[in-house]
Each structure stands twice: as C-alpha cells, then as structure tokens.
C-alpha cells in the first residue's frame, strides 16, 4: 500500500512539473498544425505526426519534405542530423534512472525525451523513476497532439493573414532556442552564422538550389558547420 502511494505521489509531482512544459508545447504545436494545413497535409496525418513524434524542429523539416514529395532517405538523414542531440540526452538520462527501470520502460520513455523534459528530469531528481517520468511526459504529450489537431482544423478556417502570422511563429521558436546558448558561447554563435551562410548559398545560387533538395541542404549545412567549429574550437581534455 505504501509503495503504491509513493508511486502516485511521484506521478502527481511529475504531472505538476510537466504542466508548464505542456502549456508551452500547446502554442508551438498549434503553429505546427496551422503550417501543416497551409501545406495541404490532411488533419489526421498532422495529428498522427505529432502523436508519434515529439520534436518540433524535426517535424517541421519532415513536413517540408513530405509536402514536396521528398524521398525516404532524405527524411531519415534529416531527422538523424536534427535530432542527434537526443542520443546524448538519452545516454545522460539513462545514468540517472532507478535500478528497477526495466528495458521496456526505457524504450517507451525514450519516445518522450525532449529538451525540456530531459532538463527537468535531470535537474530535479537525483534518481529518476518511471512514475515521475511518465507523469512529467503526460501533459506535454497531450498538449503537443492537441495543439496540432486544433491548429490543423483552424488552419483551413482562419484568414490568410492570420495563417501567415502563425506560420512564422514556429520559426520564431527556433530563434528563441538558439539565442540563450549564443549569448554564452562564441562557438555556438559562429556555428549558427556558418550554417546560415551555407544555407543562403543553397537558396540563392541557382545551380545549388536546383540540384540539392531542401532536406539535404539542411544536412550539408549542419554537418559542414559542425566540422568547421570542431576544428576551430576543439574540446579540451577530461578536466575541461
């Protein structure tokens, strides 16, 4: 009985910690739903995308590729590059899981790892148990899917001016994500500038624009900028 009450307490604490994350996801996923509607993606497909993914940047990049009938390889490589950070987050989080966190629960939990859920999990707990993690993930997951559904439905009803404004919102979120690390790290700033410059080449040079798809342009820009920054700002030893 005491063990069951403890699990309920952990779950409730997780739900409470996940509420602000869920409210934030609601607005971002609404913008994603509107963007899906603008690109002609059916409502149920938009909902399915958000119900089986929890990655705003990855979903938007994938959405662009799907809308112009891109290939599977392009989607796969784009998602690997954009979401590579989740490999590191998963490894880090796995070191803080309680001993009774079974393999099936680890696999299920990995689907809900986002930047915000990871940050709250590792900073608020010495050890993470499954009851807390599932409680933490519940509202962000529901709000992400719900916001997408509402945005996809209203996207076909709202005036064009409002659709255009909401379509910009998700790009504004990307800018908000990179501003804090740019302020703290010069290497991040240079990485953003280099990748942005390379992306401009693919957009403005006709030969590159016609021969390289948008998805592969993202992949090439990200990889080249990462290699340049790794060369200019190599990581130090274990102490650093």
TORMARTI-145319 format. One line per 4 residues: number of its first residue (from 1); their letters; for each residue y, x, z negated of N, C-alpha, C. Coordinates in steps of 0.001 Angstrom, whole numbers, always signed. Atoms other than C-alpha are relative to their C-alpha. Example, Ala and Ser with C-alpha at 12.3 -4.5 7.8 and 13.67 -1.06 7.14 Angstrom:
1	as	-1190/+890/+0/-4500/+12300/-7800/+1200/+900/+0 | -1190/-820/+60/-1060/+13670/-7140/+1090/-770/-730
//
This chain:
1	xxxx	-1204/+837/+0/+0/+0/+0/+1256/+873/+0 | -1148/-902/+95/+2394/+2801/-949/+219/+749/+1310 | -101/-719/-1269/+1597/+4654/+2278/+601/-886/+1080 | -526/+947/-982/+2340/+1527/+4336/+1502/-221/-211
5	xxxx	-1419/+181/+303/+5672/+1022/+2553/+814/+1220/+438 | -686/-1231/-391/+6576/+4645/+3221/+198/+34/+1514 | -109/+45/-1458/+5856/+4218/+6967/+1104/-970/+427 | -1036/+991/-311/+8039/+1080/+7026/+1380/+551/-287
9	xxxx	-1281/-605/+365/+10817/+2983/+5286/+436/+1022/+1042 | -315/-987/-1029/+10637/+5838/+7808/+418/-685/+1301 | -299/+723/-1241/+10616/+3357/+10696/+1396/-627/-65 | -1320/+628/+168/+13651/+1485/+9325/+1107/+1035/+79
13	xxxx	-998/-1068/-62/+15531/+4752/+8864/+188/+464/+1443 | -89/-397/-1401/+14702/+5695/+12448/+789/-1002/+824 | -725/+1053/-722/+15962/+2339/+13767/+1492/+95/-299 | -1405/-126/+399/+19196/+2791/+11807/+666/+1187/+691
17	xxxx	-558/-1187/-657/+19730/+6300/+13202/+81/-177/+1511 | +21/+196/-1449/+18916/+5082/+16716/+992/-1021/+511 | -939/+1052/-426/+21442/+2218/+16739/+1208/+548/+760 | -1148/-521/-767/+24493/+4316/+17770/-395/+555/+1361
21	xxxx	+479/-532/-1279/+22426/+6021/+20467/-226/-1155/+972 | +277/+1157/-848/+21297/+2650/+21796/+1263/-632/+540 | -1265/+590/-457/+24850/+1307/+21958/+654/+862/+1078 | -528/-891/-1031/+25915/+4378/+23912/-766/-120/+1301
25	xxxx	+832/+131/-1199/+22998/+4008/+26308/+255/-1314/+722 | -213/+1321/-605/+23852/+354/+26890/+1079/+59/+1077 | -1099/-71/-963/+27121/+1155/+28640/-336/+890/+1191 | +348/-917/-1087/+25754/+4085/+30640/-1029/-629/+938
29	xxxx	+1034/+620/-833/+22676/+2192/+31831/+554/-1197/+769 | -666/+1083/-734/+24911/-757/+32774/+621/+547/+1281 | -591/-639/-1180/+26771/+1582/+35123/-1087/+397/+995 | +1118/-343/-887/+23425/+2784/+36493/-512/-1234/+734
33	xxxx	+452/+1244/-633/+22366/-818/+37133/+938/-455/+1094 | -1001/+363/-1016/+25612/-1512/+38996/-142/+903/+1218 | +160/-951/-1105/+25131/+1647/+41073/-1251/-317/+809 | +1233/+390/-694/+21576/+545/+41893/+241/-1194/+911
37	xxxx	-312/+1194/-781/+22894/-2812/+43075/+831/+353/+1225 | -852/-420/-1119/+25545/-1126/+45242/-829/+642/+1098 | +844/-694/-974/+22858/+992/+46920/-1118/-883/+553 | +965/+942/-558/+20720/-2085/+47602/-1381/+47/-609
41	xxxx	+1307/-47/+670/+17900/-1396/+45137/-260/-1350/-666 | +298/+1292/+626/+16170/-4655/+44049/+101/+64/-1520 | -214/+49/+1447/+16826/-5758/+40456/-1233/+451/-771 | +1218/-344/+735/+13208/-5471/+39319/-349/+1476/+151
45	xxxx	+253/-1431/-197/+12897/-1987/+40829/+933/+827/-883 | -961/-684/+866/+16042/-901/+38980/-471/-35/-1448 | +512/+147/+1360/+14587/-2253/+35741/-1230/+876/-214 | +1214/-808/+106/+11256/-542/+36416/+333/+1487/-120
49	xxxx	-418/-1408/+65/+13016/+2795/+36973/+431/+357/-1418 | -486/-295/+1346/+14768/+2602/+33598/-1063/-219/-1070 | +1066/+259/+974/+11688/+1231/+31821/-1036/+1113/-19 | +989/-1078/-70/+9587/+4188/+32941/+644/+1381/-37
53	xxxx	-736/-1270/+99/+12292/+6874/+32744/+1078/-156/-1052 | -1093/+44/+967/+14868/+7776/+30162/+874/+1223/+227 | -797/-1169/-368/+17042/+10285/+31974/+1093/-407/+970 | -1101/+515/-826/+20450/+9285/+33280/+246/+857/+1233
57	xxxx	-265/-884/-1136/+21066/+12345/+35460/-1158/-32/+996 | +1168/+32/-871/+17522/+12322/+36826/-118/-1307/+758 | +89/+1299/-655/+17609/+8614/+37553/+1039/-146/+1098 | -1050/+128/-1006/+20914/+8794/+39388/-317/+841/+1231
61	xxxx	+368/-867/-1128/+19753/+11737/+41514/-1157/-604/+783 | +1131/+639/-662/+16472/+9964/+42236/+407/-1238/+759 | -489/+1219/-643/+18322/+6773/+43065/+632/+297/+1350 | -643/-385/-1259/+20376/+8522/+45729/-1052/+358/+1053
65	xxxx	+1055/-406/-935/+17224/+9986/+47289/-784/-1217/+490 | +734/+1216/-367/+15395/+6634/+47223/+815/-849/+972 | -871/+855/-826/+18393/+4819/+48753/+59/+467/+1445 | -34/-496/-1384/+18332/+7093/+51805/-1388/+411/+479
69	xxxx	+1406/-190/-428/+14515/+7126/+52058/-401/+1474/+29 | +396/-1402/+100/+14073/+10736/+50928/-1485/+148/-263 | +1427/-250/+165/+10669/+12364/+50584/-402/+187/-1456 | +526/-157/+1358/+8419/+12614/+47511/+244/+1412/-523
73	xxxx	-190/-1384/+426/+8682/+16407/+47411/+1431/+222/-471 | -1408/-137/+368/+12460/+16191/+47291/+263/-616/-1371 | -177/+667/+1291/+12333/+13725/+44390/-624/+824/-1119 | +713/-761/+1033/+9776/+15804/+42470/+764/+1262/-379
77	xxxx	-710/-1250/+272/+11677/+19081/+42819/+1353/-269/-674 | -1287/+348/+610/+14996/+17412/+41981/-174/-338/-1478 | +232/+391/+1396/+13569/+15891/+38803/-388/+1202/-864 | +408/-1194/+759/+11992/+19197/+37729/+1221/+841/-351
81	xxxx	-1195/-824/+238/+15287/+21060/+38104/+940/-677/-996 | -954/+714/+846/+17465/+18385/+36483/-523/-163/-1426 | +565/+304/+1315/+15079/+17669/+33613/-744/+1163/-630 | +718/-1163/+536/+13831/+21202/+32954/+280/+220/-1485
85	xxxx	-352/-205/+1408/+15653/+21219/+29612/-942/-739/-942 | +904/+762/+861/+13187/+18645/+28290/-1270/+779/-338 | +1137/-864/+341/+10406/+21249/+28450/+295/+741/-1301 | -390/-765/+1174/+12290/+23343/+25906/+168/-907/-1219
89	xxxx	-170/+937/+1114/+13214/+20328/+23780/-1352/-422/-564 | +1321/+434/+442/+9586/+19188/+23657/-710/+1091/-800 | +626/-1117/+709/+8362/+22630/+22626/+615/+162/-1387 | -692/-135/+1288/+11003/+22848/+19890/-384/-1124/-951
93	xxxx	+319/+1146/+843/+10300/+19346/+18597/-1449/+39/-478 | +1414/-53/+375/+6546/+19950/+18576/-241/+862/-1238 | +138/-872/+1163/+7078/+22642/+15930/+417/-693/-1297 | -474/+709/+1186/+8609/+20068/+13562/-782/-1273/-275
97	xxxx	+787/+1214/+208/+6040/+17297/+13904/-955/+164/-1178 | +931/-42/+1118/+3920/+16406/+10894/-1413/+267/+495 | +1361/-417/-381/+301/+17558/+10879/-842/-1148/+525 | +814/+1139/-432/-1086/+14036/+11377/+508/-629/+1298
101	xxxx	-529/+499/-1272/+863/+13595/+14630/-1038/+280/+1080 | +1136/-177/-911/-2115/+13044/+16957/+459/+278/+1427 | -320/-302/-1396/-2250/+14122/+20610/+456/-1233/+772 | -495/+1192/-711/-1980/+10535/+21977/+1432/-366/-404
105	xxxx	-1359/+293/+454/+1137/+10005/+19827/+995/+1022/+532 | -867/-1032/-569/+2586/+13311/+21035/+315/-311/+1462 | -193/+318/-1411/+2066/+12276/+24652/+925/-1204/+167 | -842/+1187/-80/+3636/+8862/+24063/+1437/+321/-406
109	xxxx	-1340/-349/+484/+6566/+10311/+22120/+777/+823/+1011 | -689/-862/-972/+7327/+12794/+24885/+780/-807/+1028 | -693/+843/-983/+8382/+9901/+27130/+1374/-441/-496 | -1254/+497/+569/+11256/+9074/+24762/+964/+1119/-386
113	xxxx	-873/-1113/+364/+12767/+12537/+24348/+1217/+27/+923 | -1275/-173/-714/+16407/+12591/+25391/+839/+994/-800 | -866/-946/+709/+19258/+14905/+24417/+360/-516/-1391 | -465/+562/+1264/+20471/+12540/+21695/-1147/-217/-985
117	xxxx	+1152/+234/+871/+17052/+11546/+20319/-548/+1325/-519 | +454/-1329/+429/+15994/+15201/+20220/+922/+557/-1082 | -963/-577/+936/+19191/+16245/+18426/-114/-651/-1374 | +106/+712/+1276/+18897/+13552/+15746/-1322/+337/-690
121	xxxx	+1321/-277/+572/+15185/+14258/+15257/-52/+1356/-697 | +143/-1359/+530/+15525/+17995/+14680/+1047/+325/-1070 | -1054/-334/+966/+18737/+17914/+12618/-80/-826/-1276 | +27/+873/+1171/+18000/+15048/+10225/-1320/+66/-762
125	xxxx	+1311/-34/+643/+14416/+15905/+9324/-547/+1423/-47 | +723/-1273/+80/+12573/+18946/+8057/-1305/-107/+770 | +1204/+300/-781/+9408/+17368/+9483/+159/-1402/+583 | -141/+1290/-689/+9296/+14504/+11988/-1346/-714/-3
129	xxxx	+1231/+796/-53/+6687/+11782/+11507/+134/-1077/+1053 | -1/+920/-1138/+5701/+9251/+14124/+708/-1308/-300 | -676/+1250/+334/+7030/+6211/+12245/+1504/+135/+197 | -1436/-224/-159/+10525/+7686/+12131/+361/+153/+1480
133	xxxx	-335/-268/-1402/+10430/+8876/+15751/-65/-1270/+840 | +91/+1245/-757/+9261/+5529/+17112/+1150/-942/-360 | -1151/+802/+398/+11944/+3757/+15081/+1277/+503/+640 | -1181/-614/-617/+14558/+6199/+16388/+79/-304/+1488
137	xxxx	+43/+182/-1462/+13455/+5646/+20002/+100/-1458/+424 | +128/+1419/-365/+13147/+1848/+19872/+1266/-575/+626 | -1236/+612/-511/+16763/+697/+20296/+564/+733/+1221 | -448/-670/-1225/+17767/+3452/+22771/-803/-423/+1229
141	xxxx	+839/+401/-1136/+14798/+2475/+24969/+328/-1428/+442 | -297/+1398/-329/+15522/-1274/+24771/+1378/-117/+643 | -1365/+85/-526/+19247/-801/+25357/+112/+627/+1383 | -43/-638/-1315/+18658/+1534/+28291/-544/-944/+1073
145	xxxx	+577/+937/-965/+16410/-1002/+30042/+862/-1254/+128 | -807/+1221/-16/+18577/-3989/+29046/+1310/+214/+744 | -1255/-289/-686/+21809/-2361/+30220/-184/+104/+1502 | +300/-109/-1430/+20212/-1528/+33567/-200/-1376/+619
149	xxxx	+273/+1351/-515/+18992/-5111/+34008/+1294/-789/+168 | -1263/+747/-55/+22390/-6650/+33204/+913/+569/+1094 | -828/-621/-1030/+24202/-4134/+35424/-486/-319/+1399 | +560/+300/-1323/+21831/-4752/+38337/+254/-1453/+393
153	xxxx	-240/+1421/-281/+22275/-8521/+38023/+1478/-246/+326 | -1432/+231/-186/+26065/-8445/+37691/+572/+816/+1154 | -501/-838/-1085/+26428/-5734/+40324/+172/-764/+1302 | -104/+796/-1219/+25880/-8316/+43040/+1016/-1128/-114
157	xxxx	-938/+1096/+238/+28417/-10715/+41485/+1426/+504/-171 | -1326/-538/+318/+31296/-8511/+40364/+784/+324/+1270 | -838/-385/-1155/+34233/-7894/+42719/-216/+1464/+372 | +236/-1356/-492/+34060/-4745/+44829/+785/+1034/-800
161	xxxx	-834/-951/+746/+36920/-3099/+42905/-646/+359/-1333 | +651/-231/+1290/+35060/-3528/+39605/-1285/+811/+190 | +1217/-763/-294/+31810/-2252/+41143/+321/+1470/+212 | -389/-1383/-268/+33569/+865/+42378/+389/+719/-1281
165	xxxx	-425/-604/+1269/+35111/+1497/+38954/-1199/+321/-881 | +1193/-221/+818/+31759/+1117/+37178/-897/+1066/+617 | +788/-1030/-662/+30108/+3316/+39793/+457/+1393/-379 | -555/-1290/+410/+32412/+6135/+38701/-366/+316/-1444
169	xxxx	+228/-192/+1439/+31539/+5614/+35015/-1137/+962/-284 | +1152/-857/+276/+28178/+7347/+35215/+304/+1462/+334 | -418/-1369/-300/+29771/+10404/+36852/+924/+527/-1101 | -857/-392/+1118/+32362/+10425/+34074/-836/+418/-1197
173	xxxx	+894/-375/+1091/+29471/+10580/+31613/-498/+1434/+169 | +455/-1366/-257/+28211/+13775/+33293/+1087/+1009/-386 | -1105/-880/+362/+31653/+15321/+32872/+111/+113/-1518 | -77/-10/+1465/+31662/+14311/+29195/-1112/+848/-606
177	xxxx	+1123/-788/+513/+28281/+16013/+28757/+286/+1487/+69 | -179/-1443/-190/+29388/+19398/+30110/+1259/+554/-657 | -1252/-498/+587/+32872/+19576/+28521/-219/+735/-1329 | +182/-714/+1279/+31714/+20462/+24944/-611/+1395/+141
181	xxxx	+534/-1363/-141/+29454/+23401/+25986/+907/+928/+787 | -948/-828/-741/+32117/+24610/+28439/+1035/+605/-942 | -988/-483/+962/+34578/+24911/+25548/-555/+1143/-857 | +615/-980/+899/+32099/+27032/+23573/-566/+1209/+725
185	xxxx	+692/-1085/-705/+30543/+29189/+26282/+624/+255/+1364 | -552/-373/-1296/+32144/+31057/+29158/-1077/-15/+1082 | +1088/-24/-983/+28747/+31410/+30847/-277/-1395/+550 | +198/+1383/-462/+28360/+27622/+30992/+1109/-404/+955
189	xxxx	-1133/+293/-876/+31831/+27320/+32494/-208/+598/+1380 | +221/-655/-1288/+31016/+29847/+35216/-1181/-623/+747 | +1158/+648/-641/+27647/+28161/+35871/+418/-1298/+679 | -491/+1261/-568/+29397/+24821/+36429/+860/+263/+1230
193	xxxx	-880/-311/-1125/+32035/+26393/+38699/-794/+502/+1207 | +802/-546/-1102/+29455/+28302/+40756/-819/-1101/+671 | +813/+1077/-587/+27148/+25313/+41208/+875/-1005/+738 | -926/+907/-682/+30165/+23132/+42075/+465/+566/+1333
197	xxxx	-442/-649/-1243/+31339/+25667/+44676/-1106/-41/+1056 | +1124/+31/-944/+27884/+25859/+46252/-209/-1419/+528 | +144/+1401/-423/+27663/+22054/+46320/+1054/-366/+1037 | -1073/+267/-974/+31004/+21950/+48147/-344/+577/+1374
201	xxxx	+417/-596/-1272/+29583/+24274/+50802/-961/-927/+744 | +971/+907/-619/+26720/+21860/+51405/+657/-1300/+457 | -670/+1252/-357/+29174/+18968/+51629/+976/+166/+1160 | -1087/-156/-972/+31947/+20415/+53773/-389/+795/+1246
205	xxxx	+428/-755/-1185/+30089/+22767/+56130/-981/-853/+800 | +838/+934/-778/+28633/+20576/+58906/-1439/+463/+172 | +1352/-500/-222/+25632/+22827/+59583/-870/-187/-1241 | +756/+160/+1248/+24551/+22801/+55930/-193/-1474/-342
209	xxxx	+68/+1419/+330/+25337/+19114/+55459/-1039/-729/+843 | +931/+672/-906/+23252/+18108/+58475/-1438/+486/-167 | +1350/-575/+64/+20290/+20396/+57786/-638/-54/-1382 | +529/+18/+1371/+19927/+20141/+53979/+334/-1339/-650
213	xxxx	-224/+1292/+641/+19476/+16818/+52171/+698/+178/-1341 | -770/-64/+1247/+21465/+15972/+49068/-858/+466/-1171 | +887/-401/+1093/+18478/+16356/+46763/-260/+1492/-19 | +253/-1439/-82/+17656/+19852/+47995/+1290/+800/-216
217	xxxx	-1280/-672/+266/+21367/+20742/+47863/+214/+158/-1502 | -96/-67/+1460/+21316/+19927/+44137/-922/+1083/-550 | +983/-986/+463/+18180/+22023/+43635/+484/+1413/+281 | -443/-1335/-399/+19560/+25020/+45550/+1222/+423/-819
221	xxxx	-1217/-313/+761/+22946/+24846/+43787/-342/+368/-1439 | +359/-240/+1399/+21360/+24680/+40336/-740/+1320/-171 | +814/-1215/+124/+18848/+27472/+40924/+844/+1249/+251 | -822/-1180/-320/+21345/+29881/+42554/+997/+284/-1127
225	xxxx	-974/-213/+1077/+23982/+29341/+39845/-687/+519/-1259 | +737/-475/+1173/+21349/+29829/+37129/-387/+1468/+146 | +382/-1398/-237/+20158/+33100/+38706/+1209/+927/-124 | -1219/-825/+76/+23724/+34413/+39043/+441/+178/-1451
229	xxxx	-427/-70/+1400/+24602/+33563/+35441/-985/+819/-831 | +999/-795/+725/+21319/+35052/+34182/+215/+1494/+233 | -262/-1407/-322/+22275/+38293/+35935/+1289/+493/-663 | -1293/-390/+566/+25893/+38329/+34738/-26/-19/-1532
233	xxxx	+52/+142/+1447/+25170/+37122/+31193/-1464/-1/-475 | +1398/-63/+448/+21645/+38322/+30317/-85/-253/-1496 | +214/+242/+1428/+20290/+37144/+26973/-352/+1308/-679 | +269/-1210/+749/+20132/+39807/+24276/-1401/+13/-579
237	xxxx	+1313/-124/+622/+17223/+40772/+22077/-283/-1167/-920 | +428/+1096/+867/+15440/+38642/+19498/+1046/-300/-1055 | -1008/+223/+1031/+18185/+39143/+16890/+1150/-855/+532 | -1098/+761/-585/+20885/+37809/+19220/-441/-1398/+327
//
